[in-house]
Amino acid sequence: QVQLVESGGGLVQAGGSLRLSCAASGRTFSSYAVGWFRQAPGKEREFVAAISWDSFRTYYVDSLKGRFTISRDNAKNTVYLQMNSLKPEDTAVYYCAAARTWALGYREYDDWGQGTQVTVSS
């Protein structure tokens, strides 16, 4: 089990950028796949991106390709989500989650952070 803490959210104008961080505790974090999800008010939790334990594989929801980039630094036990050209529809609570194997569905993830709010104003 790993504990995850997201940070980096906030209020940004449309067209701006934010970088979210997901800091993990636990010596085995480097062996976990990590995903980012988001949930807007009144909507279901949505997959955003995932990265394998060795950064060899990344995967993005089609609608976000080219604007969002997931990366990780295992030496720092941290995964990042760089978000560029933000739009008001990107407003949501963003969560990171860890899974012992490669996973794209939220039910496959075992450990979750508490989330960080991202608000994009028009």
C-alpha contacts under 8 A as a table, 3 or more apart, distances in Angstrom:
res1	aa1	res2	aa2	distance
1	Q	26	G	7.34
1	Q	110	D	7.78
1	Q	111	D	6.76
2	V	24	A	6.45
2	V	25	S	5.73
2	V	26	G	5.31
2	V	28	T	7.86
2	V	29	F	6.64
2	V	98	A	7.52
2	V	111	D	6.38
3	Q	24	A	5.52
3	Q	25	S	5.32
3	Q	26	G	7.09
3	Q	111	D	6.95
3	Q	112	W	7.37
3	Q	113	G	7.00
4	L	22	C	6.29
4	L	23	A	5.64
4	L	24	A	4.58
4	L	25	S	6.73
4	L	96	C	7.26
4	L	97	A	7.31
4	L	111	D	7.45
4	L	112	W	6.22
4	L	113	G	4.58
4	L	114	Q	7.69
5	V	21	S	7.99
5	V	22	C	5.48
5	V	23	A	5.21
5	V	24	A	6.49
5	V	113	G	5.17
5	V	114	Q	6.60
5	V	115	G	7.55
6	E	20	L	6.94
6	E	21	S	5.51
6	E	22	C	4.42
6	E	23	A	6.39
6	E	95	Y	6.96
6	E	96	C	6.84
6	E	113	G	6.28
6	E	114	Q	7.00
6	E	115	G	5.85
6	E	116	T	5.87
7	S	20	L	5.73
7	S	21	S	5.24
7	S	22	C	6.56
7	S	115	G	7.97
7	S	116	T	5.97
8	G	18	L	6.99
8	G	19	R	5.96
8	G	20	L	4.50
8	G	21	S	6.07
8	G	116	T	7.25
9	G	18	L	7.08
9	G	19	R	7.62
9	G	20	L	6.21
9	G	116	T	5.35
9	G	117	Q	5.26
9	G	118	V	4.88
9	G	119	T	7.88
10	G	116	T	7.95
10	G	117	Q	6.11
10	G	118	V	5.02
10	G	119	T	6.07
11	L	118	V	6.18
11	L	119	T	4.75
11	L	120	V	5.89
11	L	121	S	7.28
12	V	16	G	6.09
12	V	17	S	7.32
12	V	18	L	7.76
12	V	118	V	7.88
12	V	119	T	6.34
12	V	120	V	5.01
12	V	121	S	6.26
13	Q	16	G	5.58
13	Q	86	L	7.63
13	Q	120	V	5.37
13	Q	121	S	4.79
13	Q	122	S	6.19
14	A	85	S	6.91
14	A	86	L	5.30
14	A	87	K	5.00
14	A	88	P	6.29
14	A	120	V	5.70
14	A	121	S	5.68
14	A	122	S	5.33
15	G	84	N	7.08
15	G	85	S	4.13
15	G	86	L	4.88
15	G	87	K	6.40
16	G	84	N	6.22
16	G	85	S	5.43
16	G	86	L	5.51
17	S	82	Q	7.48
17	S	83	M	5.42
17	S	84	N	4.41
17	S	85	S	6.14
17	S	86	L	6.14
18	L	82	Q	6.15
18	L	83	M	5.27
18	L	84	N	6.74
19	R	80	Y	6.68
19	R	81	L	5.54
19	R	82	Q	4.38
19	R	83	M	5.95
20	L	80	Y	5.52
20	L	81	L	4.98
20	L	82	Q	6.40
20	L	83	M	7.88
21	S	78	T	6.58
21	S	79	V	5.81
21	S	80	Y	4.58
21	S	81	L	6.51
22	C	78	T	5.38
22	C	79	V	5.04
22	C	80	Y	6.19
22	C	96	C	6.32
22	C	113	G	7.97
23	A	76	K	7.95
23	A	77	N	5.97
23	A	78	T	4.52
23	A	79	V	6.68
24	A	29	F	6.80
24	A	77	N	5.42
24	A	78	T	6.13
25	S	29	F	7.10
25	S	77	N	7.07
26	G	29	F	5.66
27	R	30	S	7.42
28	T	31	S	5.61
28	T	32	Y	7.23
29	F	32	Y	5.35
29	F	74	N	7.67
29	F	77	N	6.61
30	S	53	W	5.79
30	S	54	D	7.64
30	S	74	N	5.38
30	S	77	N	6.84
31	S	53	W	5.05
31	S	54	D	7.64
31	S	100	R	7.09
32	Y	52	S	7.05
32	Y	53	W	5.08
32	Y	98	A	5.96
32	Y	99	A	5.46
32	Y	100	R	4.86
32	Y	101	T	6.59
33	A	50	A	7.17
33	A	51	I	5.76
33	A	52	S	4.42
33	A	53	W	4.79
33	A	98	A	5.71
33	A	99	A	5.18
33	A	100	R	6.20
33	A	101	T	6.03
33	A	102	W	5.62
33	A	103	A	7.18
34	V	50	A	5.59
34	V	51	I	5.49
34	V	52	S	6.60
34	V	53	W	7.40
34	V	79	V	7.49
34	V	96	C	6.87
34	V	97	A	5.58
34	V	98	A	4.51
34	V	99	A	6.24
35	G	47	F	7.71
35	G	48	V	7.40
35	G	49	A	5.60
35	G	50	A	4.03
35	G	51	I	6.38
35	G	96	C	5.58
35	G	97	A	5.27
35	G	98	A	6.43
35	G	103	A	7.85
35	G	104	L	7.41
36	W	47	F	6.50
36	W	48	V	5.35
36	W	49	A	5.26
36	W	50	A	6.22
36	W	81	L	7.71
36	W	94	Y	6.89
36	W	95	Y	5.63
36	W	96	C	4.46
36	W	97	A	6.42
37	F	45	R	6.56
37	F	46	E	5.42
37	F	47	F	4.50
37	F	48	V	4.98
37	F	49	A	7.11
37	F	94	Y	5.71
37	F	95	Y	5.13
37	F	96	C	6.25
37	F	97	A	7.85
37	F	106	Y	7.84
38	R	45	R	5.58
38	R	46	E	5.24
38	R	47	F	6.60
38	R	48	V	6.75
38	R	92	A	5.84
38	R	93	V	5.42
38	R	94	Y	4.28
38	R	95	Y	5.89
39	Q	43	K	6.27
39	Q	44	E	6.02
39	Q	45	R	4.44
39	Q	46	E	6.06
39	Q	92	A	5.18
39	Q	93	V	5.30
39	Q	94	Y	6.60
40	A	43	K	5.37
40	A	44	E	7.31
40	A	45	R	7.48
40	A	91	T	6.50
40	A	92	A	4.20
40	A	93	V	6.33
41	P	92	A	7.09
47	F	61	V	6.74
47	F	104	L	7.21
47	F	105	G	7.08
47	F	106	Y	7.11
48	V	60	Y	5.90
48	V	61	V	5.49
48	V	64	L	7.41
49	A	58	T	7.21
49	A	59	Y	5.42
49	A	60	Y	4.33
49	A	61	V	6.31
49	A	70	I	6.67
50	A	58	T	5.53
50	A	59	Y	5.25
50	A	60	Y	6.68
50	A	70	I	7.02
50	A	103	A	7.62
50	A	104	L	6.84
51	I	54	D	7.99
51	I	55	S	5.74
51	I	56	F	7.63
51	I	57	R	5.70
51	I	58	T	4.44
51	I	59	Y	6.65
51	I	70	I	6.75
51	I	71	S	6.98
51	I	72	R	7.82
52	S	55	S	5.05
52	S	56	F	6.19
52	S	57	R	5.22
52	S	58	T	6.48
52	S	102	W	6.23
53	W	56	F	7.66
54	D	57	R	7.64
55	S	58	T	6.80
55	S	71	S	7.02
55	S	72	R	6.91
58	T	70	I	7.32
60	Y	64	L	6.62
60	Y	65	K	6.00
61	V	64	L	5.72
61	V	65	K	6.65
62	D	65	K	5.45
64	L	67	R	5.65
64	L	68	F	5.96
65	K	68	F	6.19
65	K	69	T	7.98
66	G	69	T	7.56
67	R	83	M	6.03
67	R	84	N	5.12
67	R	85	S	6.32
67	R	86	L	7.84
68	F	81	L	6.71
68	F	82	Q	5.51
68	F	83	M	4.55
68	F	84	N	6.18
69	T	80	Y	7.97
69	T	81	L	5.64
69	T	82	Q	5.02
69	T	83	M	6.64
70	I	79	V	7.31
70	I	80	Y	5.63
70	I	81	L	4.61
70	I	82	Q	6.37
71	S	79	V	5.77
71	S	80	Y	5.23
71	S	81	L	6.63
72	R	77	N	7.79
72	R	78	T	5.77
72	R	79	V	4.08
72	R	80	Y	5.84
73	D	76	K	5.43
73	D	77	N	6.12
73	D	78	T	5.45
73	D	79	V	6.28
74	N	77	N	4.61
74	N	78	T	6.26
74	N	79	V	7.90
75	A	78	T	7.88
83	M	86	L	6.62
86	L	90	D	6.46
86	L	120	V	6.75
87	K	90	D	5.39
87	K	91	T	7.59
87	K	120	V	6.09
87	K	121	S	7.75
87	K	122	S	7.51
88	P	91	T	5.65
88	P	119	T	7.28
88	P	120	V	4.65
88	P	121	S	5.68
88	P	122	S	5.98
89	E	120	V	7.55
90	D	118	V	7.57
90	D	119	T	7.45
90	D	120	V	6.70
91	T	117	Q	7.79
91	T	118	V	5.37
91	T	119	T	4.57
91	T	120	V	5.47
92	A	117	Q	6.07
92	A	118	V	5.52
92	A	119	T	6.63
93	V	115	G	5.82
93	V	116	T	5.38
93	V	117	Q	4.36
93	V	118	V	5.99
94	Y	115	G	5.24
94	Y	116	T	5.29
94	Y	117	Q	6.23
94	Y	118	V	7.01
95	Y	112	W	7.00
95	Y	113	G	5.94
95	Y	114	Q	6.71
95	Y	115	G	4.40
95	Y	116	T	6.63
96	C	112	W	6.03
96	C	113	G	5.71
96	C	115	G	7.16
97	A	109	Y	6.07
97	A	110	D	7.14
97	A	111	D	5.43
97	A	112	W	4.37
97	A	113	G	6.34
98	A	109	Y	5.62
98	A	110	D	6.06
98	A	111	D	5.26
98	A	112	W	6.67
99	A	102	W	6.88
99	A	103	A	6.72
99	A	108	E	6.74
99	A	109	Y	4.64
99	A	110	D	5.51
99	A	111	D	7.00
100	R	109	Y	7.88
100	R	110	D	7.81
103	A	106	Y	7.92
103	A	108	E	5.93
103	A	109	Y	7.03
104	L	108	E	7.24
105	G	108	E	5.51
105	G	109	Y	7.32
106	Y	109	Y	5.53
107	R	110	D	7.79
109	Y	112	W	7.59
